[in-house]
Amino acid sequence: MFGRLLGKKTFQYKCDECGEIHKGSPSFSYKFPTYYFDVNESEREGRIRINDDLCEIAPSPEDVDGSTIYCIRVILEIPIKGSKEPMTWGVWVSQSKESYEKYIETFDDDQSSLGSFGWLAVNLPYYNASNADEPLQHLECDIEWSGVGQRPKAILWEDSHPLATDQRNGISWQKAVKIANIANEKLHP
């Protein structure tokens, strides 16, 4: 194991957008879950409570049978073969009301012995390229809560979806560069 770690390098790539060499594993994050954009802009202030870690979206007044959507921000890691560190995504996952409330209740404590189930609630460039408008909301994941001051991690369920496969098996350096360039273009137009 120690010998294998010695051969790993710091990831770097040339950005297609700016032409600069970026050092360190790519890291991208999302300010909002996809559900945020389902709410009319004029209604967002009244229906959405959000900060850097938590999001609650109340149903519209017309939706009498609707329920509040609860999301937390987590980290999704994809190992890069031959690199010291993984590609990381700051993503949102939906939570049951009970899990969400437990998460808030224990937020200032060490949560590393806790966890929950969630559904991924973001659009990831490259991974939904076949239908760019379709969010990856139907990818199930286990959420491993973390220590104080650390974001939880999403572990996708074994699935044939390319994102789940890449999280389990890792991606090549070349694929990481391709994904990073696509993400830079989509997230920083």
N, C-alpha and C positions, 0 to 999 in steps of 0.2 A: 504494500500500500504506500509506504513512504517513498519508495523509488518511483512509483507512478506519479505522485504529487510533484516530485522534483522536475519532471518533464513538462509540466503545464506552464503555459505562458499567459501574460497579460494580454487580453483581447484588444485589438485595435483595428480600425478600418477607415478607409477614405470615404467621406460622405459625398454622395452624388449631388446633394443640394448646395452645400457651401464649399466643397472641395477640400475641406480641412481634414486632417487626420484626427480621429477621436480615439482616445485611449481609455481603456476600461470597458467592462461589459456594458452593452446597451441597456438603458433603463428608461421606461416610458410610463406615464401615469395618466389616469383619466380623472377629470374634475367632477364628472357626473355619471351616474349609472344611466343606461339607455332609457329607463322608465321616465327619467327627468324630461326627456324630449317628447314624451307622449302627452305631456300636460301643456295646454295652450300657454303661450308666453304670458298672456294677461292674467292667468290663474296661478302661476307659479308661486308668487309671493304668499298667497293665501293657503295654498295646498301643500307646499314643500318646506320642510325643515331640513337644512343640510349644513354640515361643516366638513372639515377635512377627513373625518373618520366615519360619520354617521349620516344616514339619509332616511327620512320618513316622507312618504307621499300619500296624502289623504285621497280617498276617492272623490270623484266629482259629485257635486250636489245632485245631479240627475241620476247617478248610479247608486240607487238605494240598496242594492245587494252587494256593492263593492266593498272591498276591505283595504286597509292601509297596507302599503308596500314598505317593507323594512329592508334596508341594505347597509352593509358595512364595507369599508375599504380594506382590502387585503393585498398580499403580495403573491403573484404567480411567477414561479421561477421555471426557466427552461435551461437545462444544462447545455453548455457549448463544449463539444468534444475538444480536448487539448487546451482548454482555457481554465484559469484558476477560478473564475467566478461565472455564475449563470447570467443569462439575459433575464432581466426582471421587469415585470409589469405591475404597476399599481392599479388594481382592478376593483370593481364592485361586485359583490355577491348578495343575492337576496337572502333573507333570513326569516324564519318563523317569528311571530311576535314573542314567543317564549324565549327563543335563543337570543333575539335582539335585546330583550329586557335583561336577561342574564349577563350578556356582554356588557351592557351599560353599568349594571349593578357591580360588576367585578373589574371594571375598566382600570382602576387605579391599583389593582392587585396583580400578583403573578398569576396569569391565566394559563400557564403552560400545561397544566393538567386537564384543561377543558377543551372543548371543541364543539362543532356543530355541522350541520348539513347546509349546503347552499346551492343556488343556481347562479352561474356566471351571468352578469348583467352588463356586458360591454360589447363593443365592436372592436375586434382586433384586426388591424391591417394584416394582410397576407392570409390569415386563417379563415376569413370569410370573404375572400376575393371572388369566389364563385357567385355570390350574391351580396355585394357590398352593403346593401341596405338592411340585410338580415342580421340582427344581433345574435351573439352566441349565448342566448338566454336559456338554451335547453341543454347546456352541458352541466351535469351534476358534479359536485365536488364536496369533499370533506374539508372543513376548515379547522386547521390546527391553530388554536389560540396560542399566544406567546407570552413572554415575560413582560414586565413593566416597561412601558415606553417602546415596545416593538409591535409592529403590525402582524396580524395573523397571516398564515400561509394557506393558499388554496392548493389542494391536491385533487386533481381531476380524477374521476372514476375511470376505471379501465373501459375504454371505448375505442371505436375505430376512427373517431374524429382525429384529423392530423394534429391538432393541438394537444390532445391527450397522449397520443403516440409520441410526440416530440418531448413532452414533459417527462415521460417514462424513459425514453431511450436517448434523449439528447439530440442536438443538431450539429451539423458540420459548421466549421468556421465560415465557409462560403454561404451557407444558408442563413447564418446569423447576420452576415453583412447584407444579404438581400432583404431580409426582414427589417433590419434597422433602417435601410434606405427607404423602403416602402413606408415604414412607420414615420420617419422624419417628414416625408412628403405629405402624408395624410394628416398627421397631428400638428405639423408646423407649416401650414401652407403659406 
